[in-house]
Amino acid sequence: MKYLDSILETVGHTPLVRLNRMAEPGMATVLLKMEQLNPGGSVKDRMALHIVRRAEERGLIKPGWTLVESTSGNTGLGLAMAAAVKGYRCVFTIPDKMSKEKIDMLKAFGAEVLVTRTDLPHDHPESYVEIAKRLARETPNAFYTDQYYNMDNPEAHYLTTGPEIWDDTDGKIDCLVVGIGTGGTVSGVARYLKEKASETGRTVRVVCPDPMGSIYEDVFHRRAVCAPSVYMVEGIGHDFMVGTLDMSVVDDVRPVSDRDSFLMARRLVREEGIFAGGSAGTAMVGALQVARELGPGKLVVVIVPDGGNRYISKCFDDEWMKDMGYLGIEDRLGTVRELLQFKGGDVVYAEPDESLGSVAHRMNELGYSQMPVRNTNGEPMFMIHEIDLLRTLATGRCKQIDPVMRAAARLNGVVRPDDPMSKVQHVFDDNNVAVVVDGGTVRGIITKIDLIEFLASRS
């Protein structure tokens, strides 16, 4: 017979999944580390279980004792799962901005949950951190797991998550993209990957997208703790520096808005079938930026911290998104997919070895002002515009028999089928056309008159 002794043995060994439809031409390969597939539903299962095991090894806790923690939900769920198996009691404090789903899930595991105010600084006596510390002091036989300062937190990822990523990518990872919450994941994983890379003469870059309102971006770039503000993405960012974060392994921290994070999480499930939370949206915004910068032949790994099922009432609820101002009137004017259906027609390509004269002739016959150009692998990575043809031929820089690639430009102004019309309008600020890309294929080209006619049809 083949079986496991407990659910705790299923923690870790999560797969890497390649980004498909959201991938863009000319972009690095993006692999998602699917941490939401842990039994407790998040990356925090790893460190929660490791902290409990280390405490047991040191004789700090015994069955029947109480685990106390201040949590945004996921660490609490990992601890509650371990406690259910091992026979511990749990008491957690959680800020009131966290989803009802998380609070209900903690209670389902048998945990006692105290909901506190979000808008208080961490050192305020009534903050979720200080209340948890007080409960640990006042409760007999209690152990404060202290995820923000317990070095068993990053150790868990140094011993498990880091080696898994290195092994599964055959050591070919170029960049790790991961959010910063307690700092345990980035500190442990990044240290392991950088050590292994240095042994082989390679480098691994570490980029951390951070919610606007968190202090980490200011700390990294300005070496100062600026006044934090409330943000709605859960589980990453912070309003104080934590002891488990090793900022020396971080190469860049990039701010990401709540709106961009939530819209990206919604894209991820609708275009890739990956149901993940808002913090995964934050990470994906950064991952796509990095993948564009690195280009083909490079490998980006992004940590997906948790699943979307605990945010049904938040970023996956249209009414909540509208109430919070993340879905505006411009987003209800329709999507790029609807415009393409309205416009109709197929995309006509130029081939890389096709002559400029041939392309000019076809564009004239079809009445086109531009045409995407495939590369030798059949991927649409370039665009030829009539102005490019005019300039190169009129100046004598190219002849009609020269291949079109001599005049083609990189593909710019890319949008996705599920993008709102507002995205197309923004593209037109810097480009004459918007290029609709889905799964590495150009699905359509949108001109300004196309957009005008579509909006007129809906008025």
DATA-V232066 format. One record per residue. RES is the residue in three letters. D_LAST is the distance of its C-alpha to the last C-alpha in Angstrom with 1 decimal. Layout:
RES_D_LAST / RES_D_LAST
This chain:
MET_65.5 / LYS_62.7 / TYR_61.0 / LEU_60.4 / ASP_62.3 / SER_59.2 / ILE_55.5 / LEU_56.3 / GLU_57.5 / THR_54.0 / VAL_52.8 / GLY_52.0 / HIS_52.0 / THR_48.2 / PRO_46.7 / LEU_44.8 / VAL_41.6 / ARG_40.0 / LEU_36.4 / ASN_34.7 / ARG_30.9 / MET_30.3 / ALA_33.1 / GLU_32.2 / PRO_34.2 / GLY_37.1 / MET_37.2 / ALA_40.3 / THR_40.8 / VAL_39.6 / LEU_41.5 / LEU_40.6 / LYS_43.7 / MET_42.7 / GLU_44.4 / GLN_42.3 / LEU_44.6 / ASN_47.5 / PRO_48.7 / GLY_47.6 / GLY_44.2 / SER_44.5 / VAL_46.5 / LYS_48.4 / ASP_50.4 / ARG_52.5 / MET_53.7 / ALA_54.0 / LEU_56.4 / HIS_58.2 / ILE_58.8 / VAL_60.2 / ARG_62.5 / ARG_63.7 / ALA_64.4 / GLU_66.4 / GLU_68.4 / ARG_69.4 / GLY_70.3 / LEU_67.8 / ILE_66.4 / LYS_67.9 / PRO_66.5 / GLY_65.7 / TRP_64.8 / THR_61.4 / LEU_58.8 / VAL_56.8 / GLU_53.8 / SER_50.8 / THR_47.8 / SER_44.1 / GLY_44.6 / ASN_45.3 / THR_48.8 / GLY_49.6 / LEU_48.5 / GLY_50.7 / LEU_53.6 / ALA_53.1 / MET_53.2 / ALA_56.4 / ALA_57.8 / ALA_57.3 / VAL_59.2 / LYS_61.9 / GLY_62.5 / TYR_61.2 / ARG_59.5 / CYS_56.3 / VAL_55.0 / PHE_51.8 / THR_49.9 / ILE_46.2 / PRO_43.7 / ASP_41.2 / LYS_38.1 / MET_39.0 / SER_37.3 / LYS_38.7 / GLU_39.1 / LYS_41.6 / ILE_43.5 / ASP_43.8 / MET_44.9 / LEU_47.6 / LYS_48.8 / ALA_48.8 / PHE_51.3 / GLY_53.5 / ALA_52.8 / GLU_53.0 / VAL_50.0 / LEU_49.8 / VAL_46.4 / THR_46.6 / ARG_44.5 / THR_42.3 / ASP_42.5 / LEU_46.2 / PRO_48.0 / HIS_49.9 / ASP_53.3 / HIS_52.5 / PRO_54.8 / GLU_52.0 / SER_49.9 / TYR_49.6 / VAL_51.9 / GLU_54.7 / ILE_54.5 / ALA_55.0 / LYS_58.0 / ARG_59.5 / LEU_59.1 / ALA_60.9 / ARG_63.7 / GLU_64.2 / THR_63.9 / PRO_67.2 / ASN_67.1 / ALA_63.6 / PHE_62.3 / TYR_59.5 / THR_57.9 / ASP_56.5 / GLN_53.8 / TYR_53.2 / TYR_56.8 / ASN_58.3 / MET_59.0 / ASP_59.1 / ASN_55.3 / PRO_55.0 / GLU_58.1 / ALA_56.3 / HIS_53.8 / TYR_56.5 / LEU_58.4 / THR_55.6 / THR_52.0 / GLY_53.2 / PRO_55.7 / GLU_53.1 / ILE_50.6 / TRP_53.4 / ASP_54.9 / ASP_51.7 / THR_50.6 / ASP_54.2 / GLY_54.3 / LYS_51.6 / ILE_49.1 / ASP_48.0 / CYS_45.8 / LEU_45.4 / VAL_42.3 / VAL_42.8 / GLY_41.7 / ILE_44.4 / GLY_45.1 / THR_48.8 / GLY_49.4 / GLY_51.4 / THR_49.3 / VAL_48.8 / SER_52.4 / GLY_54.1 / VAL_52.0 / ALA_51.8 / ARG_55.6 / TYR_56.4 / LEU_54.2 / LYS_55.4 / GLU_59.0 / LYS_58.7 / ALA_56.9 / SER_59.6 / GLU_62.2 / THR_60.7 / GLY_60.0 / ARG_56.2 / THR_53.8 / VAL_51.0 / ARG_48.3 / VAL_46.9 / VAL_43.5 / CYS_42.4 / PRO_38.7 / ASP_38.9 / PRO_36.5 / MET_35.7 / GLY_38.0 / SER_40.9 / ILE_44.0 / TYR_44.7 / GLU_42.8 / ASP_44.6 / VAL_47.9 / PHE_47.6 / HIS_46.5 / ARG_48.1 / ARG_50.9 / ALA_50.0 / VAL_48.7 / CYS_45.9 / ALA_44.6 / PRO_42.4 / SER_39.2 / VAL_37.7 / TYR_35.4 / MET_33.9 / VAL_34.8 / GLU_38.0 / GLY_41.2 / ILE_41.2 / GLY_41.8 / HIS_44.2 / ASP_45.4 / PHE_49.0 / MET_50.9 / VAL_52.4 / GLY_55.7 / THR_54.6 / LEU_52.4 / ASP_54.1 / MET_51.9 / SER_54.3 / VAL_52.8 / VAL_49.3 / ASP_48.2 / ASP_44.8 / VAL_42.6 / ARG_38.9 / PRO_36.6 / VAL_33.4 / SER_30.9 / ASP_30.3 / ARG_26.6 / ASP_27.5 / SER_30.2 / PHE_28.2 / LEU_25.3 / MET_28.1 / ALA_29.8 / ARG_26.8 / ARG_26.5 / LEU_30.2 / VAL_30.2 / ARG_27.1 / GLU_28.2 / GLU_32.0 / GLY_32.7 / ILE_34.6 / PHE_34.1 / ALA_35.2 / GLY_34.8 / GLY_33.2 / SER_36.3 / ALA_35.9 / GLY_32.5 / THR_34.2 / ALA_36.8 / MET_34.4 / VAL_32.6 / GLY_36.0 / ALA_37.1 / LEU_34.3 / GLN_35.1 / VAL_38.7 / ALA_38.2 / ARG_36.3 / GLU_39.2 / LEU_42.0 / GLY_40.7 / PRO_42.1 / GLY_45.4 / LYS_45.1 / LEU_44.8 / VAL_42.9 / VAL_43.5 / VAL_41.3 / ILE_42.4 / VAL_40.0 / PRO_41.6 / ASP_40.4 / GLY_38.2 / GLY_34.8 / ASN_36.2 / ARG_37.4 / TYR_33.9 / ILE_32.0 / SER_31.5 / LYS_30.5 / CYS_28.5 / PHE_27.6 / ASP_26.2 / ASP_22.5 / GLU_23.1 / TRP_26.0 / MET_24.0 / LYS_21.3 / ASP_24.1 / MET_25.8 / GLY_22.9 / TYR_23.0 / LEU_19.5 / GLY_17.0 / ILE_13.3 / GLU_13.1 / ASP_14.8 / ARG_12.3 / LEU_9.5 / GLY_11.6 / THR_14.9 / VAL_16.7 / ARG_17.9 / GLU_14.6 / LEU_13.8 / LEU_17.4 / GLN_17.0 / PHE_14.1 / LYS_16.3 / GLY_19.6 / GLY_23.0 / ASP_26.0 / VAL_27.3 / VAL_30.3 / TYR_33.0 / ALA_35.8 / GLU_39.1 / PRO_41.2 / ASP_44.1 / GLU_42.1 / SER_43.1 / LEU_40.9 / GLY_41.6 / SER_40.4 / VAL_37.1 / ALA_36.6 / HIS_37.2 / ARG_34.8 / MET_32.0 / ASN_32.6 / GLU_32.7 / LEU_29.5 / GLY_27.7 / TYR_27.3 / SER_27.6 / GLN_28.7 / MET_30.2 / PRO_31.2 / VAL_35.0 / ARG_36.8 / ASN_40.0 / THR_43.2 / ASN_42.3 / GLY_39.2 / GLU_36.8 / PRO_34.0 / MET_35.0 / PHE_34.6 / MET_32.3 / ILE_33.4 / HIS_31.3 / GLU_32.2 / ILE_33.3 / ASP_35.7 / LEU_37.1 / LEU_37.5 / ARG_39.3 / THR_41.6 / LEU_42.7 / ALA_42.9 / THR_45.1 / GLY_47.2 / ARG_46.6 / CYS_45.8 / LYS_46.8 / GLN_44.9 / ILE_47.1 / ASP_46.3 / PRO_44.2 / VAL_40.5 / MET_41.1 / ARG_42.9 / ALA_39.7 / ALA_37.2 / ALA_35.7 / ARG_35.0 / LEU_31.6 / ASN_29.4 / GLY_25.8 / VAL_25.9 / VAL_23.1 / ARG_23.2 / PRO_21.2 / ASP_20.5 / ASP_19.6 / PRO_16.3 / MET_14.0 / SER_15.9 / LYS_19.0 / VAL_17.8 / GLN_17.0 / HIS_20.5 / VAL_22.0 / PHE_20.9 / ASP_22.9 / ASP_26.0 / ASN_25.2 / ASN_23.8 / VAL_22.5 / ALA_21.9 / VAL_24.3 / VAL_23.4 / VAL_26.8 / ASP_27.7 / GLY_31.4 / GLY_32.7 / THR_30.8 / VAL_28.1 / ARG_25.3 / GLY_23.1 / ILE_22.5 / ILE_19.1 / THR_18.9 / LYS_16.8 / ILE_15.4 / ASP_14.6 / LEU_12.5 / ILE_10.7 / GLU_10.1 / PHE_9.1 / LEU_6.4 / ALA_5.3 / SER_5.7 / ARG_3.8 / SER_0.0
